[in-house]
């Protein structure tokens, strides 16, 4: 019985590796074609290692860009935007507070 659990875990891990390789292959093809794909919100959460409520709060404070709507109920960021968020290279908009501008991300 324990052997079955180990083999189930091994099959699960192999499926995850196969899925990851397929995603990377798709992204390489899109890059070669010059297409900037939209990464679904769930995958953005995983990439940033943040919870959905934290990202929502940061978006309300203009610390992160809003998600683009792919279809009703499905949102995400363009890959280039996600990479800018991860690397911290992007200059985010300033928030006006009582007539004074305030940098949100330093």
C-alpha positions in Angstrom: 0.0 0.0 0.0 2.8 2.4 0.8 4.4 1.6 -2.6 1.3 2.7 -4.4 1.4 6.1 -2.6 5.0 6.5 -3.6 4.3 5.6 -7.2 1.3 8.0 -7.2 3.5 10.8 -6.0 6.1 10.0 -8.6 3.5 10.1 -11.4 2.2 13.4 -10.0 5.6 14.9 -10.0 6.3 13.6 -13.5 3.1 15.2 -14.8 4.1 18.5 -13.2 7.5 18.3 -14.9 5.9 17.5 -18.2 3.4 20.4 -17.8 6.3 22.8 -17.0 8.3 21.7 -20.0 5.2 22.2 -22.3 4.7 25.7 -20.9 8.3 26.6 -21.4 8.2 25.2 -25.0 5.0 27.3 -25.7 6.6 30.5 -24.3 9.7 29.9 -26.5 7.5 29.6 -29.6 5.6 32.7 -28.7 8.9 34.6 -28.1 10.2 33.5 -31.5 7.0 34.8 -33.1 7.2 38.1 -31.3 4.0 37.6 -29.3 3.7 38.8 -25.7 1.3 36.3 -24.1 -1.1 37.0 -21.2 -0.2 35.0 -18.1 -3.3 34.0 -16.1 -3.7 35.6 -12.6 -3.2 32.3 -10.7 0.2 31.8 -12.4 1.1 35.4 -11.6 0.3 34.8 -7.9 2.6 31.8 -8.0 5.4 33.7 -9.7 5.3 36.5 -7.2 4.7 34.2 -4.2 1.9 36.6 -3.0 -1.7 35.9 -2.1 -4.6 37.2 -4.1 -5.8 39.6 -1.4 -2.2 41.1 -1.1 -2.0 41.7 -4.8 -5.5 43.3 -4.8 -4.5 45.6 -2.0 -1.2 46.5 -3.8 -3.2 47.2 -7.0 -5.7 49.5 -5.1 -2.7 51.4 -3.8 -1.2 51.6 -7.4 1.8 49.6 -6.3 1.1 47.0 -9.0 -0.6 47.4 -12.4 -4.2 46.1 -12.8 -4.8 42.8 -14.5 -5.9 42.8 -18.1 -9.2 41.0 -18.7 -8.8 38.1 -21.0 -12.5 37.1 -20.9 -15.2 37.5 -18.3 -13.9 36.1 -15.0 -10.4 35.5 -16.5 -7.6 38.0 -15.9 -3.9 38.2 -16.2 -0.8 40.2 -16.9 1.2 40.3 -20.1 4.4 38.3 -19.8 6.5 41.5 -20.2 4.6 43.2 -17.4 5.0 40.2 -15.1 8.8 40.2 -15.7 8.9 44.0 -14.9 7.0 43.4 -11.7 9.4 40.6 -10.7 12.5 42.5 -11.6 11.3 45.8 -10.0 12.5 47.8 -13.0 9.3 49.5 -13.8 8.5 53.0 -12.5 5.0 52.8 -11.1 2.6 55.8 -11.1 2.6 58.2 -8.2 -0.4 58.5 -5.9 -1.7 62.0 -5.2 -2.4 62.6 -1.5 -3.5 65.9 -0.2 -1.9 67.7 -3.1 1.4 66.1 -2.6 2.8 63.3 -4.8 4.2 60.3 -3.0 6.4 57.5 -4.5 4.9 54.2 -3.8 7.8 51.9 -4.7 11.3 52.9 -4.1 
